[in-house]
Structure formats: structure tokens, C-alpha cells
Amino acid sequence: MSKKLIPFLFFQKEKGDDKKMISAKKIAAVIAAVVVVAAGGVYLALPTIEHGLSHAPDSELDLPTNVEFSGTELEEETRTNIISAVSAEIMPYKGVKYDKVNISGMKNGEDHDLRVTCFSGACEYPDVYDFTYYGASKQLVQNRYLLEAIPPNERAKAISVALQNEEAANLMRTNSLESVMPTVRRVLPETAEKFYSPKTLLSVTWTRFGDNPVVVSVLVDPDAEKAVEVWSNLEVENKGGEMEKNEW
């Protein structure tokens, strides 16, 4: 696997007013790179670009009643604060309710690294969030997420929209991806607003693994039912804006 994909997985927060706009192709590269890296057994997911968190406006706030906490033993006050902070930040896809939430914590000095896994009986896959809870400030910061708790009908619709895109369809035919089952993952508004608009998008990604992996990823606007961007690992955008072949 090319190490060139790894840097795309993490975005640095720009200081001051000189923030760099992130292109849709780079976000799509992140989505597709996640699939390739995850094949090696490493959990990597879409990063939160801003440290200031906001709810994704996908559904009405309906907090889960079944919250389990595992890992490091905590004082009751700290445990309560963490559960409260996490519950206020997680948000399921529209029309979905989290039936069960597992918070796995690991103490890191005064702070706590958290893996939050959210399950819904209406969805085949869970949503996974990584947070850090800072003990001194009692602040919760989201580090990255991998959100796949999407209803079957919404997944099917996103795949259908992606397949109707001519560029994506051509890439799939030329790379023999027709029989590959795609992943469908949610992109939160605070990420999407950097290159499209502050709304939920869905990433549909086809991956063929092997010595020379092939990845085709399509960003879909589920409300407008249109493809926002198409990306393939066969080509990457260089600094000059020209297209060059990716070296594996």
C-alpha cells in the first residue's frame, strides 16, 4: 500500500484567519484511503477538522437510555460528566435512534481517550466516534469518526445515485468493480462545509484489494440525490493542480 495516502487522513487546524479551504477531492481521498488502510486492521476514520463541535442536524435529539461504560475505573462524577458530554455530541442519521451506546475509556494522565460505539436495531453497522475528554477543563473534543449506522433504504439510494454518475460508472467498468460491495459512510456537516455546504453527505466507496488496490469513491448529497464529487486512487491532484498517476 502506498504511504502517500496516509497524510490525507489527518487535517491540521489552521491558526488565525488564514484557513486553507479543503477540496472535495481531498475529502474523497480521505474517505477512500480509510478503506485501504482499514484493510490492514488499523482503525482510521474521517477526522473532525474543527475542534469546536456542533450537532449534526440529521435527527431530533433523542438520547439513548442504554449507555454502557467500560475500561478505566473512574470516579462517579467524572464518569457522569463524560457520559453527559458524549451524549450531547453524538447524533444519529435522520430517522435513526441509537438503541445502545458503548463508551470505552483509557486514562491518559488527567485526560481520557474515548471510543464511542453507537448501535441501532434499524442499521446493520454502528457509528464509531473517537473523543478525548480533558480532565482539567472538562472539555470533550472529537478526534475522528466512522459513521455507518445508515438505514438500508438510504444506503441503497446513495449507491444508486453514485452509480448514475457517468464518471464513477466508467471508473467501475474499466477497473472491474461491478461485483464489489461498496461501503456507505456519513460525512458530518462540520466536515462537509469546508468544501461543499454544512450538510450531511454520504460517501459511497468501492475497493478492490490486492497488490494494486483500486478505490473509487463518490460523495453523495442525499437530499438533492446527486453526486458531489468522484475520486479514484488511480489519479491524485498534485500541488500545481495537474493530474498525475499515483505510485503504489
C-alpha positions, 0 to 999 in steps of 0.5 A: 500500500502506498504511504502517500495516502496516509497524510490525507487522513489527518487535517491540521487546524489552521491558526488565525484567519488564514484557513486553507479551504479543503477540496472535495477531492481531498475529502474523497481521498480521505474517505477512500484511503480509510478503506485501504488502510482499514484493510490492514486492521488499523482503525482510521476514520474521517477526522473532525477538522474543527475542534469546536463541535456542533450537532449534526442536524440529521435527527431530533435529539433523542438520547439513548437510555442504554449507555454502557461504560467500560475500561478505566475505573473512574470516579462517579462524577467524572464518569457522569460528566463524560457520559453527559458530554458524549451524549450531547455530541453524538447524533444519529442519521435522520430517522435513526435512534441509537438503541445502545451506546458503548463508551470505552475509556483509557486514562491518559494522565488527567485526560481520557481517550474515548471510543464511542460505539453507537448501535441501532436495531434499524442499521446493520453497522454502528457509528464509531466516534473517537473523543478525548475528554480533558480532565482539567477543563472538562472539555470533550473534543472529537478526534475522528469518526466512522459513521455507518449506522445508515438505514438500508433504504438510504444506503441503497439510494446513495449507491444508486445515485453514485452509480448514475454518475457517468464518471464513477460508472466508467471508473467501475467498468474499466477497473472491474468493480461491478461485483464489489460491495461498496461501503456507505459512510456519513460525512458530518456537516462540520466536515462537509462545509469546508468544501461543499455546504454544512450538510450531511453527505454520504460517501459511497466507496468501492475497493478492490484489494490486492497488490494494486488496490483500486478505490473509487469513491463518490460523495453523495448529497442525499437530499438533492440525490446527486453526486458531489464529487468522484475520486479514484486512487488511480489519479491524485491532484498534485500541488500545481493542480495537474493530474498525475498517476499515483505510485503504489 
